[in-house]
Amino acid sequence: MIEIAPIGSVTLESAAPLLNRLGMEALPAASAQTGASFASILRSGLESVNDKIATADGLVRQFALDDSIPVHQVTFALEEARLSVEFAMQVRQRLTETYRELMNMQL
C-alpha cells in the first residue's frame, strides 16, 4: 500500500521550481529554512493577485484623472491582473476537484 504524504509536508524548497516557472517570487530565505507551509504559499499567491488588482485599479483611476499615464501601461496592468485572477480561479478549481476526489475515495 502506498502512503500518501500529508499536504503540510509540501515545503517551499520542493515548490520553488514550480513557483519560478509561474513567475512568482519565492518567500524569503528565513522561511525556506523552516519550511513554508502549503497555506503560506497559497496566501502569498493570493496576496500577489490582490496586489496586481490594486495596482491595475490605481492606474485606471490615475488614467481617468490625468492623461500623463500611458494607455499601454494601463492595458498591461489590467491584463496582468486579469490573468492573475484567472490563474487563481484555476488553482481554486483544481484544489476543489482534488478535495472532492479525496472525499469520494473508498478506503
N, C-alpha and C positions, 0 to 999 in steps of 0.2 A: 504494500500500500504506500502510495506517495503522500508525504506530509506536505501540506500547503503552509508556506511561511506567512505569518500574520502581516497585515498591511503596515503595522508600526515598524517593521524591520526594514522598510524602504528608507534608505538614508540618502543624504544629499550626494554622497560620493557615488552611489550607484545610479542616481538620477541625473548627475551632472552632464553626461554626454547628451542625453535627451534634451535637457534644458538648453544646452549650447546649440543644438540643431534647431530648436524653436526660437532662438534669438533672445531668450530670456537671460537675465543676469543671474548668476549663481549667488547664493547667500554668502555673507562674509565668512572668512576662514574660521572664526571662532565657533560658529555653529556647525561648520563642517567637521570639526574635531569631535564635537559632542554628538553629532548625528542628528540632522534635522528630521523632524517627523513628517509624515505624509501631510498632516494638517497644516504644518507651517509652510510647506512647499505650495500647497493649494491656496493658502491665504496669501502668500507672496504673489502668486499668479493673478489672483482676483484683485489685489491692490494695484498691480501693474495695469490691468484692464481699466480699473477705476481712474487711475492717473491719466491714461490716454483719453478717456472720455472727458475728463475735466479739462485737459489741455485743448482738445478739439472744441469744447464748448466755449472756453475762454477766447480762442482765436475767432470763432464765429461772432462773438459779442464785439471784439475789437474791430473786426472787419465791418460790422454793421455801423459802428460809430465813427470809424476812421478809415480812410482809403489807403493809409500807409502800409497796411498788411497786404502782401501779395496774395492774389486769389489761389495760386497754385499751392501756397503753403497751407491755406485753409482746407483746400481739397485733399491734400496729402494727409493732414491730421485727421480729417473726417474719415477717410478711407482706412487709415491705420486703426482708428477707434472701431470702425465697423468690423474689420477683420478680427480684431481682438475679441469683440463681443461674440462674433460667430464662432471663433475657436473655443471660447469659454463655454458656449452652448453645446458644442460638440463634445467637450470633455464631460460636461454635466450629463449629457445623454449616454455616453459610454459608461460612466460610473453608475447611473441608474440601471442600465441594462445588465451590467455585471452584478449589481446587488440583487436584481430580480432573479438572475440565473442561479446565484448562490442560494437564495431563499427557496427556489424550486428544486434544488438538488436533493436527490434522495440519498440518505445516509444509511 
